[in-house]
Amino acid sequence: MAVEIHPIPLYGVWDIGYALDVHTIKSIPIGEDAYGHLHFDNTRSEIGELLYQFKYNGKYENLNPIVDAIVSFWDETPEIHDVRTVLPVPPTKIRGYQPTIEIARAVAARIGAYYCGDVLENTATAEMKSLTWEEKKKLQPTIRKTKNAIRKHSILLIDDLYKTGLTLTHCVSALREDPLVDKIYVLAVTKTRNTY
């Protein structure tokens, strides 16, 4: 069964960008835990719930429906069909598996593009989501390009959750240093409702 999505344009330093849907539709505070952390009763979009379970609860079987939704959207979006390489946004936190890497690798295989997981490196020591917007703005870019392209091509850069766009901006800025990188397209699985 196809996952229902509601694509959202993402504007930034990239050529074209989209998120497949919002991550959370509704969020109601339900109180604090013993450590003073506020908890919420969240209602997520269909793709948001798939991503949440895949990323945080180890539901690896959610990879296929997430990739199916991305590929279906890609099929219906001809302006990004000249992709030759798919890159993941490099993770900061070490996990049993890295969601953006798994998603990007599977998408590349499905659309017949090259997958390169070692072009960008994240040198950050703290997850961006744990920082305030003011702290994020003060940070120096933590994304480093580790290799150059060998031929001119367009790139699809995959992220799991778009919040401020800062990490994606740093990724694109690093990629733009390479004269052989043509168009850069950004695709996030979901986007937070907050905008900055």
Legacy VTK file of the C-alpha trace (Angstrom):
# vtk DataFile Version 3.0
C-alpha trace
ASCII
DATASET POLYDATA
POINTS 196 float
0.000 0.000 0.000
1.393 3.407 -0.997
2.312 5.880 1.712
0.358 9.133 1.495
2.663 12.161 1.281
2.192 15.926 0.980
5.413 17.308 -0.578
6.715 20.648 0.661
9.207 22.798 -1.301
12.415 23.578 0.607
14.175 26.803 -0.283
17.878 27.324 0.243
21.295 27.394 -1.420
20.516 24.200 -3.354
18.918 24.157 -6.808
15.673 22.360 -5.926
14.563 20.910 -2.598
11.593 19.066 -1.155
10.435 17.320 1.996
7.919 14.531 1.448
5.711 15.719 4.312
5.668 17.328 7.735
7.035 15.109 10.475
4.483 15.840 13.196
0.887 16.864 12.537
-0.018 17.584 16.163
1.974 17.708 19.414
0.335 18.031 22.844
2.457 18.461 26.017
1.675 15.690 28.542
4.038 16.589 31.376
7.593 16.207 32.581
9.462 13.032 33.418
11.561 12.467 36.576
14.454 14.366 34.953
12.399 17.456 34.128
12.169 16.680 30.394
8.871 17.691 28.839
7.102 14.897 26.949
4.512 15.178 24.199
1.709 13.130 22.722
2.663 13.344 19.043
0.547 12.610 16.020
2.873 12.133 13.059
2.233 12.078 9.337
2.226 8.605 7.801
5.799 8.986 6.491
6.766 10.742 9.750
5.695 7.729 11.798
7.561 5.365 9.478
10.708 7.482 9.813
10.358 7.855 13.594
10.061 4.102 14.094
12.909 3.432 11.645
15.251 5.980 13.223
14.506 5.690 16.933
12.922 2.278 17.508
14.950 0.037 15.211
12.082 -0.817 12.840
14.369 -1.582 9.907
11.445 -3.004 7.938
10.233 0.603 7.532
13.107 1.302 5.127
11.293 -0.132 2.102
8.074 1.914 2.430
10.139 5.066 3.049
12.219 4.398 -0.070
9.082 3.502 -2.052
7.624 6.926 -1.180
10.845 8.714 -2.190
11.131 6.855 -5.493
7.456 7.419 -6.296
7.933 11.146 -5.675
11.153 11.150 -7.726
9.317 9.434 -10.621
6.710 12.220 -10.587
9.251 15.079 -10.362
11.012 15.260 -13.739
12.950 18.431 -12.887
15.283 16.329 -10.700
15.739 13.360 -13.048
19.286 14.269 -14.115
20.668 12.900 -10.815
23.752 10.721 -11.269
24.908 10.504 -7.635
23.063 10.155 -4.341
24.714 11.320 -1.113
23.489 11.087 2.479
23.755 13.994 4.883
26.518 12.679 7.143
25.337 11.726 10.633
26.674 13.079 13.918
25.351 10.427 16.299
26.587 6.839 16.084
23.690 4.373 15.800
23.337 0.674 15.055
22.519 1.760 11.509
22.490 5.257 10.079
19.041 6.183 8.711
20.215 8.701 6.093
22.890 6.311 4.837
20.477 3.384 4.564
17.853 5.521 2.815
20.321 7.144 0.390
21.920 3.804 -0.522
18.536 2.208 -1.225
17.277 5.211 -3.226
20.422 5.220 -5.376
19.960 1.532 -6.179
16.310 2.061 -7.087
16.827 5.069 -9.396
19.981 3.697 -11.032
22.344 6.330 -9.599
25.718 6.004 -7.897
25.769 5.976 -4.105
28.712 7.698 -2.402
28.764 7.655 1.378
32.246 9.054 1.845
32.100 12.425 0.070
30.915 14.446 3.074
32.017 14.136 6.682
30.429 15.673 9.762
33.015 16.839 12.308
30.447 18.065 14.860
30.646 16.711 18.377
27.042 17.559 19.323
23.809 16.803 17.493
22.368 19.933 15.910
18.910 19.125 17.282
20.237 19.484 20.842
21.302 23.105 20.223
19.223 26.280 20.249
18.807 28.252 17.032
21.135 30.949 18.391
23.810 28.341 19.211
23.451 26.823 15.734
23.922 30.195 14.025
27.196 30.749 15.905
28.679 27.407 14.902
31.312 27.151 12.230
30.350 24.733 9.449
31.033 21.168 10.576
30.667 19.549 7.161
33.837 18.740 5.260
34.154 17.423 1.699
36.609 14.518 1.598
36.880 13.828 -2.144
36.288 15.477 -5.499
34.137 14.335 -8.382
35.795 12.740 -11.390
33.184 13.915 -13.900
30.506 16.626 -14.060
27.223 15.462 -12.575
24.168 16.427 -10.538
23.660 15.241 -6.973
20.663 14.238 -4.872
21.409 14.935 -1.205
19.195 12.950 1.184
18.335 13.923 4.756
15.907 12.272 7.112
14.473 15.248 9.029
14.655 18.898 7.933
14.465 21.387 10.776
16.403 24.598 10.083
18.249 23.638 6.901
21.584 24.629 8.427
23.274 21.233 8.039
22.022 20.947 4.460
23.317 24.456 3.754
26.754 23.449 5.042
26.672 20.268 2.918
25.758 22.189 -0.224
28.400 24.857 0.448
31.051 22.141 0.766
29.876 20.441 -2.435
29.886 23.738 -4.359
33.664 23.917 -3.856
33.914 21.201 -6.529
33.659 22.616 -10.089
32.447 19.239 -11.372
29.301 19.340 -9.227
26.464 20.614 -11.397
22.985 20.783 -9.849
22.379 19.904 -6.205
18.934 18.639 -5.271
17.840 18.156 -1.671
15.258 15.653 -0.488
14.263 15.313 3.172
11.920 12.545 4.232
10.090 14.886 6.610
10.157 18.470 7.839
9.351 19.905 11.243
6.450 22.330 11.409
8.688 24.946 13.051
10.297 27.474 10.755
13.127 29.836 11.609
LINES 1 197
196 0 1 2 3 4 5 6 7 8 9 10 11 12 13 14 15 16 17 18 19 20 21 22 23 24 25 26 27 28 29 30 31 32 33 34 35 36 37 38 39 40 41 42 43 44 45 46 47 48 49 50 51 52 53 54 55 56 57 58 59 60 61 62 63 64 65 66 67 68 69 70 71 72 73 74 75 76 77 78 79 80 81 82 83 84 85 86 87 88 89 90 91 92 93 94 95 96 97 98 99 100 101 102 103 104 105 106 107 108 109 110 111 112 113 114 115 116 117 118 119 120 121 122 123 124 125 126 127 128 129 130 131 132 133 134 135 136 137 138 139 140 141 142 143 144 145 146 147 148 149 150 151 152 153 154 155 156 157 158 159 160 161 162 163 164 165 166 167 168 169 170 171 172 173 174 175 176 177 178 179 180 181 182 183 184 185 186 187 188 189 190 191 192 193 194 195
